[in-house]
Amino acid sequence: MSRLLEFDSTKCTRDGVCVAVCPSRIIRLEDESPIPRVVADADFYCVKCGHCVAACPHGAVSHASMKPEDCPPVRPDLALDPDHVEHFLRSRRSVRSFQQRRVERKTLAKLIQIARYAPTGHNAQPVRWIAVDSPARVKEMAGITIDFLRSITDEGGPSELPAGALVKAWESGVDLVTRDAPALIVAHAPAGDPVACADPILALSYLELAAPSFGLGACWNGFLMTAIHRWPPLSRALGLPEGDRALGVLILGYPAHKYLRLPTRRKPRIDWLE
Ligand SMILES: Cc1cc2nc3c(=O)[nH]c(=O)nc-3n(C[C@H](O)[C@H](O)[C@H](O)COP(=O)(O)O)c2cc1C
């Protein structure tokens, strides 16, 4: 008998909600049984998403990895209406100028805690993090990225990056790579896992969206990202584990300026299929 799921017969009303929400369809409700049962091999098929626990209106379902009391109730009073959501998402900005103030490690840790609730393929939760909270170390990573940009400028051929301009700015004391940001976060996952390739990007998007509620601003960093892939000294300096692939980099800090308007964007192109 599998202990993966337990159903409290004193609470279960046989409403079938757990059966309906289970993505792996491992829960069965048979006519003669007072409570649901799980299929054979349920341990193999279960993705441990917790939907059965989260959707049961009676708190009757317990999963081996989470009991109802481990899962806080959804609070309707904190729900956002569409205007709030649209305003919140439209007011997110890529922040590139920062106060000279460090970001506390506990704040970065809290953001990472929030980001782990982003969806992951098969609920595999493969995302790992490298967090740099020392401004000097961020600057060191910028310097190594400049070495990479200098190397592609020196090759003399056309470059897909404005490498020459960044190197020139760096040599005159202006950091257009990390923009004097005090912190940096890299999200990575095992390279060989095709399902995991979107997960670090989604998690980092959650982190970027959560950052302003802590007074922080963030900006994705394509230069660091490219250098991590193409310039081994950078992945070494960051301590990226062998066999992992970095999929997103954010610079972070307390914004030096406030944005007072919501900039416009192109109309979406949508092809409706009837
Ligand atoms: C994958 C990705 C890479 C980016 N790389 C950089 C970068 O290297 N440097 C930079 O200043 N901005 C970078 N950005 C930020 C974009 O320039 C920015 O999102 C865009 O200009 C729109 O501005 P907004 O984010 O404030 O709406 C990047 C954004 C994304 C999504």
The ligand as an SDF file (V2000), in Angstrom:
LIG
                    3D

 31 33  0  0  0  0  0  0  0  0999 V2000
   17.3870   38.4830  -22.2460 C   0  0  0  0  0  0  0  0  0  0  0  0
   17.6120   39.9510  -22.0010 C   0  0  0  0  0  0  0  0  0  0  0  0
   18.9020   40.4650  -22.0080 C   0  0  0  0  0  0  0  0  0  0  0  0
   19.1230   41.8090  -21.7340 C   0  0  0  0  0  0  0  0  0  0  0  0
   20.4030   42.2760  -21.6900 N   0  0  0  0  0  0  0  0  0  0  0  0
   20.6340   43.5700  -21.3540 C   0  0  0  0  0  0  0  0  0  0  0  0
   21.9780   44.0400  -21.2050 C   0  0  0  0  0  0  0  0  0  0  0  0
   22.9520   43.2980  -21.3730 O   0  0  0  0  0  0  0  0  0  0  0  0
   22.1600   45.3310  -20.8560 N   0  0  0  0  0  0  0  0  0  0  0  0
   21.1090   46.1700  -20.6550 C   0  0  0  0  0  0  0  0  0  0  0  0
   21.3320   47.3450  -20.3360 O   0  0  0  0  0  0  0  0  0  0  0  0
   19.8130   45.7530  -20.7900 N   0  0  0  0  0  0  0  0  0  0  0  0
   19.5520   44.4680  -21.1240 C   0  0  0  0  0  0  0  0  0  0  0  0
   18.2560   44.0140  -21.2120 N   0  0  0  0  0  0  0  0  0  0  0  0
   17.1350   44.9010  -20.9290 C   0  0  0  0  0  0  0  0  0  0  0  0
   16.3810   45.3560  -22.1980 C   0  0  0  0  0  0  0  0  0  0  0  0
   17.1630   46.2800  -22.9070 O   0  0  0  0  0  0  0  0  0  0  0  0
   15.0450   45.9450  -21.7570 C   0  0  0  0  0  0  0  0  0  0  0  0
   14.2190   44.9010  -21.2790 O   0  0  0  0  0  0  0  0  0  0  0  0
   14.2950   46.6900  -22.8700 C   0  0  0  0  0  0  0  0  0  0  0  0
   15.0290   47.8070  -23.2920 O   0  0  0  0  0  0  0  0  0  0  0  0
   12.9020   47.1510  -22.4370 C   0  0  0  0  0  0  0  0  0  0  0  0
   12.9790   47.9930  -21.2920 O   0  0  0  0  0  0  0  0  0  0  0  0
   12.1440   47.6180  -19.9760 P   0  0  0  0  0  0  0  0  0  0  0  0
   12.6480   46.2760  -19.5050 O   0  0  0  0  0  0  0  0  0  0  0  0
   12.4040   48.6930  -18.9860 O   0  0  0  0  0  0  0  0  0  0  0  0
   10.7040   47.5140  -20.3640 O   0  0  0  0  0  0  0  0  0  0  0  0
   18.0130   42.6730  -21.4990 C   0  0  0  0  0  0  0  0  0  0  0  0
   16.7140   42.1510  -21.4940 C   0  0  0  0  0  0  0  0  0  0  0  0
   16.5090   40.8140  -21.7190 C   0  0  0  0  0  0  0  0  0  0  0  0
   15.1080   40.2640  -21.6540 C   0  0  0  0  0  0  0  0  0  0  0  0
  1  2  1  0
  2  3  1  0
  2 30  2  0
  3  4  2  0
  4  5  1  0
  4 28  1  0
  5  6  2  0
  6  7  1  0
  6 13  1  0
  7  8  2  0
  7  9  1  0
  9 10  1  0
 10 11  2  0
 10 12  1  0
 12 13  2  0
 13 14  1  0
 14 15  1  0
 14 28  1  0
 15 16  1  0
 16 17  1  0
 16 18  1  0
 18 19  1  0
 18 20  1  0
 20 21  1  0
 20 22  1  0
 22 23  1  0
 23 24  1  0
 24 25  2  0
 24 26  1  0
 24 27  1  0
 28 29  2  0
 29 30  1  0
 30 31  1  0
M  END
$$$$
